[in-house]
Amino acid sequence: MQFKLTILGAGSSSGTPVVGCKCDTCMSKNTRNKRTRCSSILHMQDGRNILIDATPDLRLQSLRENIQSVDAVLFTHHHADHCHGIDDLKVFCQKNKIRIPLYGSKFVMDQMVHKFDYAMEDTKQFWGKPVLEPIAVSRPFKLFGQIVTPIPVYHGKTLIYGYRVGNLAYLTDVSAVPDKSMKLLDSIDTLIVSCLRYEPHYTHFNYDQSVEFAKSINARQTYFIHMTHDIEYDDIQNKLPEGIYAGYDGLKLTIN
């Protein structure tokens, strides 16, 4: 079943430009160097939308892409740049009068309830806040006609989730992939994976590691996300191997 993906944000936790920075990337006129915090949205054939992470830039991303509904959210982990836009989900609850389900590991769902307990209560009348339903998952599950498979990956010493949806794999904030998870990536057509910067980092793939990982998966197309201002769009695009590309805010893909 075919669906579409929009990269809402291809940036790291600070976004690009970084506040107060005067580097070439931050001062660039190239719109592909303007990166909001890392998130994507899947547009299903039936018109429903699956958000991957809710960043502090969710409102601006939604306005930019004219998003009219969010029908479910897949959370990779609980760090602020991936979940602190959760309050912006309330407009979709209000507009469509729905309780939005959130999916993630038990640890991450527990963190969501702890951080945002006011948003986790069901309601039939009051829509002045997000109305969300946390659902812990550890195995593949069906969502809007697609099988969604959680893919455990390491973010430093912490196990977080990437996700496989059909022939798409989405892995952010990854520093290592266990052997069992590699098996879940067989026959991937499109890979979205983080590439923090050129220099090594103890909790994220750097450029060399991201390229090596992409080659090992051998997807038809790979796009890098979660990039800091150390990475300038034209510079990285000119050096990437064939079939690997730099992602950018607003990039739209069709997933077969």
NORVENSUL-V752264 format. One record per helix or strand of 2 or more residues. SS is the DSSP state (A for helix, B for strand). FROM is the first residue (numbers start at 1). TO is the last residue. Records with the same first field share a line. If there is no record, write none. Layout:
SS->FROM-TO  FROM-TO
This chain:
B->3-9  39-43  49-52  72-74  100-104  132-136  141-143  146-155  158-165  168-171  190-194  221-225  244-246  252-255
A->31-33  58-65  80-83  86-96  106-115  117-119  179-183  207-217  233-239
